[in-house]
Amino acid sequence: MVNHKTTDLHGMTVHTIETKKYKTTSFILQVKEPINEKNVTKRALLAYVLQSGTKDFPSSKELRSALDDLYGATLNADLSKKGENQVISIRMEVANEKFLSNSEPVLDKAFHLLSQVLLAPALEGDVFKEGIVKKEKRSLKQQIESIYDDKMRYANKRLLEEMYDSEPYRLNVYGNGDEVDSISSKELFDYYQEVIKNDKIDLYVIGDISTDEMVDKVSKHFRFSKDRKEDETKAVNAADEKRISEVKEIFEEQDVQQGKLHMGYRTYTTYADDDYFALQVFNGIFGGFSHSKLFMNVREKESLAYYAASRFESHKGAVFVMSGIETANYEKAVKIIKEQHEEMKNGNITDSEFEQTKAMINNQVLETIDHPIGLSEVLYHNVVAGTNRSIEEWMEGIKKVTKDDVVAVAKKVTLDTIFFLKGAGTNGNENV
Amino acid sequence: MGMKTFDQLDETLHYDELPNGLKVYVLEKKGFNKTYATFTTHYGSVDNHFKPLGKDENVKVPDGIAHFLEHKLFEKEHGDVFQDFSKQGASANAFTTFNRTAYLFSTTGDVKKNLTTLIDFVQEPYFTEKTVEKEKGIIGQEIRMYDDNPDWRVYFGLIENMYHHHPVKIDIAGTEKSIAKITKDDLYECYETFYHPSNMILFIVGPVDAKDILNFVKDNQSQKTFKEKEHIERFFDEEPKTVAKTKKVIEMTVQTPKCYMGYKEATPNRKGKELMKHELSVNLLLEMMFGKSSPNYETLYEEGLIDQTFSFDYTEENGFGFSMLGGDTGSPDEFVERISGMVEAFKQQSIDEGSFDRARKKKIGAFLRSLNSPEFIANQFTRYAFNEMDLFDVIPVFESLTVRDVEEVLQNHFKKEAMTVCQVQKKKS
């Protein structure tokens, strides 16, 4: 289904996917390390500093001009939390030259540029350029603050802080706003050198390409130092998880029109486990789709909300429920949501809920791999979890799930924390 | 049945106009798993004053009715159409804009079955007083969700500032008060008028056989009867060229203020190639003035007046048009002053050929990238078609643009008197 080849080079794993589906070639670099308090903010800052200048193009403006010249190639760095890991993703997409009227050799230039972003940043003396670091600090702080302004994201962040108060997973992937200012260019550069030396690095190249050619180009452009060694001791085991004796209930009040109800469940199942597929199906029936129990009961039957859904984190083993409700309906909504979980534990799952969910998951996977970024994400799960599942095996796994498997998973799933952002209920005042 | 090939893009588009007036387009995408289909009516939130089909008197309908109708079409006597799609392995959705309402599904399974469900559910309305009442709670929560979203508030606030009369200034979902007035009879009246096949486009993109799909749709339509098609009369009040309000501040519980500024288009009545040329010119100019590789962007970013959330866009159709620029900013007033100063300075200098070419290359690259996305193709093709444009003309039109074209929009569109500002500021406690 997907022509995925991996080649281990000194320093990183190259994943090539040859396909004629796209009018562009995509590059996705994934740089992974366990999330930890000491480095979380530095790592976020590093991602943005790297995309702001290289040795050859030592300012954001020059780098962006070089990208524009490559027919508007895109470059962006972003962060995500995958289980206990904080992953920097650097993505680049360039037009396939065969669709350009005056055919130009953009691919080789793109390779060079991407390698420079990772390995030859803009320096001043022996450290990152001060001007770039300063600007990106301000921008990062603003980004961290802006989470507060988006009430859904804010409630989600608060839920994680409360639920994982003694685990690294509580950390925000963009770091801690208070720490940003204190990071010096020197300190950041020292950290960067550690990253380049020790982190696990994977590069995905997707498009109308040839694997041999790509591997040649990677060897030519990406040169790591000889002492580079992925730090094996860094692998994290998420299995020993906390048992829940009592559900934590946290309330906070803000001047909002709609209350945001977020609930966090521990599942004790992650991507690497055999019952992972059953968890997928569980989440689908519970709140993953528009035929799910949460959508049908909270929204369609009771008209309590516009959205009521659940999603899960494959590598941490968590399910999160979220819904926007009237503050006064808190008790009612929580009761209905808990009841839906109970229903599943008791095996009250109709054949159509079960079959529809499987069909939808199947559909979702096939759709995800139509998109280059989606495809790389699906494949990267294996790297994060240390597994080696093909997409076919994955789909086969879903097919084999039985209702009993789902019930067994439902019984493991345990509510840990409820976070409710209550509305005080007045409108934002307008004045001139 | 017709066919158009776009050699440079390696795409072939098949199309047909059926006897009832429905236009159907099919784009084959070999190698993809997903088929995506949209069934769209040329009817949105701005169409609130019109002559109902077969009647003599004009009517004005409650705000938010097009969006309400979008929600209600999913409900049938047997239940919810969402469920039918899920049973068939497809996911369905819908959205309402200022002048379109689109119903869509995506599937990797049985295309024909899902296509039948899509066409039939949109063409078989079923509204009752009871279900209309039930929906008011759900949409009420949708409205409140947007009320709490500062990005939406500042975006919409800017549009409100621009218009004296044009209904583009009315929130697409209406208000809790306005939707309270909606009855099932209102819904039927709007439905009858705007959901005639001659006012609609069906677009299918995916790994399908185009001829087979076109015949299949033809067959479906030939089994149904529709009223004779009629020209739809929509009414809009005369809109002044000036903005209604030059500044508005909305207080909300945010930490970072948000600021958008915009320029109202004085003559938003273009169609076809002329509209495409104009839209692309303004967008190209915005890219040159404020794109990430521009000196202005660098300055603003260095001064801390913008961050990653900064964006800009120009859009025009159906009697309204505006450019907007903005995002999060620590100093909203300074932001406005600097941007408007930069626009004025740009007017004083001549356009540089080099940066013109670079911006154009960038835009062409971005367009090619978006053609990877079936959703983009279907949604944008339809929007373009309702405005008598062809999506596949974008690259040739970009290639035909000259420095003169952008100089013209620079002088005509970015006028001081057409500018307005909307800010979201931290609420004083």
HADDOCK unambig.tbl for C-alpha pairs under 7 A between the chains (distance, minus, plus):
assign (segid A and resid 21 and name CA) (segid B and resid 31 and name CA) 5.81 0.50 0.50
assign (segid A and resid 21 and name CA) (segid B and resid 32 and name CA) 6.79 0.50 0.50
assign (segid A and resid 22 and name CA) (segid B and resid 372 and name CA) 5.61 0.50 0.50
assign (segid A and resid 23 and name CA) (segid B and resid 368 and name CA) 6.40 0.50 0.50
assign (segid A and resid 23 and name CA) (segid B and resid 369 and name CA) 6.58 0.50 0.50
assign (segid A and resid 23 and name CA) (segid B and resid 372 and name CA) 6.38 0.50 0.50
assign (segid A and resid 24 and name CA) (segid B and resid 369 and name CA) 6.21 0.50 0.50
assign (segid A and resid 61 and name CA) (segid B and resid 292 and name CA) 6.60 0.50 0.50
assign (segid A and resid 61 and name CA) (segid B and resid 293 and name CA) 4.51 0.50 0.50
assign (segid A and resid 61 and name CA) (segid B and resid 294 and name CA) 6.59 0.50 0.50
assign (segid A and resid 61 and name CA) (segid B and resid 298 and name CA) 6.25 0.50 0.50
assign (segid A and resid 62 and name CA) (segid B and resid 293 and name CA) 6.79 0.50 0.50
assign (segid A and resid 64 and name CA) (segid B and resid 292 and name CA) 6.16 0.50 0.50
assign (segid A and resid 64 and name CA) (segid B and resid 293 and name CA) 4.79 0.50 0.50
assign (segid A and resid 65 and name CA) (segid B and resid 293 and name CA) 5.02 0.50 0.50
assign (segid A and resid 68 and name CA) (segid B and resid 358 and name CA) 5.92 0.50 0.50
assign (segid A and resid 68 and name CA) (segid B and resid 359 and name CA) 6.85 0.50 0.50
assign (segid A and resid 68 and name CA) (segid B and resid 361 and name CA) 6.65 0.50 0.50
assign (segid A and resid 68 and name CA) (segid B and resid 362 and name CA) 4.94 0.50 0.50
assign (segid A and resid 69 and name CA) (segid B and resid 358 and name CA) 5.88 0.50 0.50
assign (segid A and resid 69 and name CA) (segid B and resid 361 and name CA) 6.83 0.50 0.50
assign (segid A and resid 71 and name CA) (segid B and resid 361 and name CA) 4.81 0.50 0.50
assign (segid A and resid 71 and name CA) (segid B and resid 362 and name CA) 4.94 0.50 0.50
assign (segid A and resid 71 and name CA) (segid B and resid 364 and name CA) 6.90 0.50 0.50
assign (segid A and resid 71 and name CA) (segid B and resid 365 and name CA) 4.84 0.50 0.50
assign (segid A and resid 72 and name CA) (segid B and resid 361 and name CA) 6.11 0.50 0.50
assign (segid A and resid 72 and name CA) (segid B and resid 362 and name CA) 3.51 0.50 0.50
assign (segid A and resid 72 and name CA) (segid B and resid 363 and name CA) 6.56 0.50 0.50
assign (segid A and resid 72 and name CA) (segid B and resid 365 and name CA) 4.88 0.50 0.50
assign (segid A and resid 72 and name CA) (segid B and resid 366 and name CA) 6.14 0.50 0.50
assign (segid A and resid 73 and name CA) (segid B and resid 365 and name CA) 6.80 0.50 0.50
assign (segid A and resid 95 and name CA) (segid B and resid 365 and name CA) 5.93 0.50 0.50
assign (segid A and resid 95 and name CA) (segid B and resid 368 and name CA) 6.77 0.50 0.50
assign (segid A and resid 95 and name CA) (segid B and resid 369 and name CA) 6.81 0.50 0.50
assign (segid A and resid 99 and name CA) (segid B and resid 8 and name CA) 5.89 0.50 0.50
assign (segid A and resid 99 and name CA) (segid B and resid 9 and name CA) 6.05 0.50 0.50
assign (segid A and resid 135 and name CA) (segid B and resid 302 and name CA) 6.06 0.50 0.50
assign (segid A and resid 139 and name CA) (segid B and resid 307 and name CA) 5.51 0.50 0.50
assign (segid A and resid 145 and name CA) (segid B and resid 255 and name CA) 6.49 0.50 0.50
assign (segid A and resid 145 and name CA) (segid B and resid 256 and name CA) 6.94 0.50 0.50
assign (segid A and resid 146 and name CA) (segid B and resid 255 and name CA) 6.84 0.50 0.50
assign (segid A and resid 146 and name CA) (segid B and resid 256 and name CA) 6.35 0.50 0.50
assign (segid A and resid 148 and name CA) (segid B and resid 254 and name CA) 6.79 0.50 0.50
assign (segid A and resid 148 and name CA) (segid B and resid 255 and name CA) 6.83 0.50 0.50
assign (segid A and resid 149 and name CA) (segid B and resid 254 and name CA) 4.77 0.50 0.50
assign (segid A and resid 149 and name CA) (segid B and resid 255 and name CA) 6.36 0.50 0.50
assign (segid A and resid 150 and name CA) (segid B and resid 149 and name CA) 6.51 0.50 0.50
assign (segid A and resid 255 and name CA) (segid B and resid 253 and name CA) 6.50 0.50 0.50
assign (segid A and resid 256 and name CA) (segid B and resid 148 and name CA) 5.97 0.50 0.50
assign (segid A and resid 257 and name CA) (segid B and resid 144 and name CA) 5.63 0.50 0.50
assign (segid A and resid 257 and name CA) (segid B and resid 147 and name CA) 6.74 0.50 0.50
assign (segid A and resid 257 and name CA) (segid B and resid 148 and name CA) 6.04 0.50 0.50
assign (segid A and resid 258 and name CA) (segid B and resid 144 and name CA) 5.84 0.50 0.50
assign (segid A and resid 258 and name CA) (segid B and resid 145 and name CA) 6.21 0.50 0.50
assign (segid A and resid 290 and name CA) (segid B and resid 82 and name CA) 6.77 0.50 0.50
assign (segid A and resid 291 and name CA) (segid B and resid 83 and name CA) 5.88 0.50 0.50
assign (segid A and resid 299 and name CA) (segid B and resid 138 and name CA) 6.87 0.50 0.50
assign (segid A and resid 303 and name CA) (segid B and resid 134 and name CA) 6.65 0.50 0.50
assign (segid A and resid 303 and name CA) (segid B and resid 137 and name CA) 5.37 0.50 0.50
assign (segid A and resid 303 and name CA) (segid B and resid 138 and name CA) 5.15 0.50 0.50
assign (segid A and resid 304 and name CA) (segid B and resid 137 and name CA) 6.83 0.50 0.50
assign (segid A and resid 304 and name CA) (segid B and resid 138 and name CA) 6.58 0.50 0.50
assign (segid A and resid 305 and name CA) (segid B and resid 138 and name CA) 5.56 0.50 0.50
assign (segid A and resid 305 and name CA) (segid B and resid 141 and name CA) 5.71 0.50 0.50
assign (segid A and resid 306 and name CA) (segid B and resid 138 and name CA) 5.03 0.50 0.50
assign (segid A and resid 306 and name CA) (segid B and resid 139 and name CA) 6.63 0.50 0.50
assign (segid A and resid 306 and name CA) (segid B and resid 141 and name CA) 5.46 0.50 0.50
assign (segid A and resid 306 and name CA) (segid B and resid 142 and name CA) 5.28 0.50 0.50
assign (segid A and resid 325 and name CA) (segid B and resid 141 and name CA) 6.89 0.50 0.50
assign (segid A and resid 356 and name CA) (segid B and resid 86 and name CA) 5.63 0.50 0.50
assign (segid A and resid 356 and name CA) (segid B and resid 87 and name CA) 4.92 0.50 0.50
assign (segid A and resid 356 and name CA) (segid B and resid 89 and name CA) 6.60 0.50 0.50
assign (segid A and resid 359 and name CA) (segid B and resid 89 and name CA) 4.73 0.50 0.50
assign (segid A and resid 360 and name CA) (segid B and resid 86 and name CA) 6.51 0.50 0.50
assign (segid A and resid 360 and name CA) (segid B and resid 89 and name CA) 5.03 0.50 0.50
assign (segid A and resid 360 and name CA) (segid B and resid 90 and name CA) 6.58 0.50 0.50
assign (segid A and resid 363 and name CA) (segid B and resid 89 and name CA) 6.21 0.50 0.50
assign (segid A and resid 363 and name CA) (segid B and resid 90 and name CA) 6.92 0.50 0.50
assign (segid A and resid 363 and name CA) (segid B and resid 107 and name CA) 6.24 0.50 0.50
assign (segid A and resid 363 and name CA) (segid B and resid 108 and name CA) 5.49 0.50 0.50
assign (segid A and resid 366 and name CA) (segid B and resid 33 and name CA) 5.98 0.50 0.50
assign (segid A and resid 366 and name CA) (segid B and resid 108 and name CA) 6.68 0.50 0.50
assign (segid A and resid 367 and name CA) (segid B and resid 33 and name CA) 6.38 0.50 0.50
assign (segid A and resid 367 and name CA) (segid B and resid 34 and name CA) 5.56 0.50 0.50
assign (segid A and resid 370 and name CA) (segid B and resid 32 and name CA) 5.98 0.50 0.50
assign (segid A and resid 370 and name CA) (segid B and resid 33 and name CA) 6.41 0.50 0.50
assign (segid A and resid 428 and name CA) (segid B and resid 250 and name CA) 6.57 0.50 0.50
assign (segid A and resid 428 and name CA) (segid B and resid 251 and name CA) 5.34 0.50 0.50
assign (segid A and resid 428 and name CA) (segid B and resid 252 and name CA) 5.14 0.50 0.50
assign (segid A and resid 429 and name CA) (segid B and resid 250 and name CA) 6.15 0.50 0.50
assign (segid A and resid 429 and name CA) (segid B and resid 251 and name CA) 5.45 0.50 0.50
assign (segid A and resid 430 and name CA) (segid B and resid 249 and name CA) 6.24 0.50 0.50
assign (segid A and resid 430 and name CA) (segid B and resid 250 and name CA) 4.73 0.50 0.50
assign (segid A and resid 430 and name CA) (segid B and resid 251 and name CA) 6.29 0.50 0.50
assign (segid A and resid 431 and name CA) (segid B and resid 248 and name CA) 6.67 0.50 0.50
assign (segid A and resid 431 and name CA) (segid B and resid 249 and name CA) 5.81 0.50 0.50
assign (segid A and resid 431 and name CA) (segid B and resid 250 and name CA) 6.57 0.50 0.50
assign (segid A and resid 432 and name CA) (segid B and resid 247 and name CA) 6.78 0.50 0.50
assign (segid A and resid 432 and name CA) (segid B and resid 248 and name CA) 5.14 0.50 0.50
assign (segid A and resid 432 and name CA) (segid B and resid 249 and name CA) 5.65 0.50 0.50
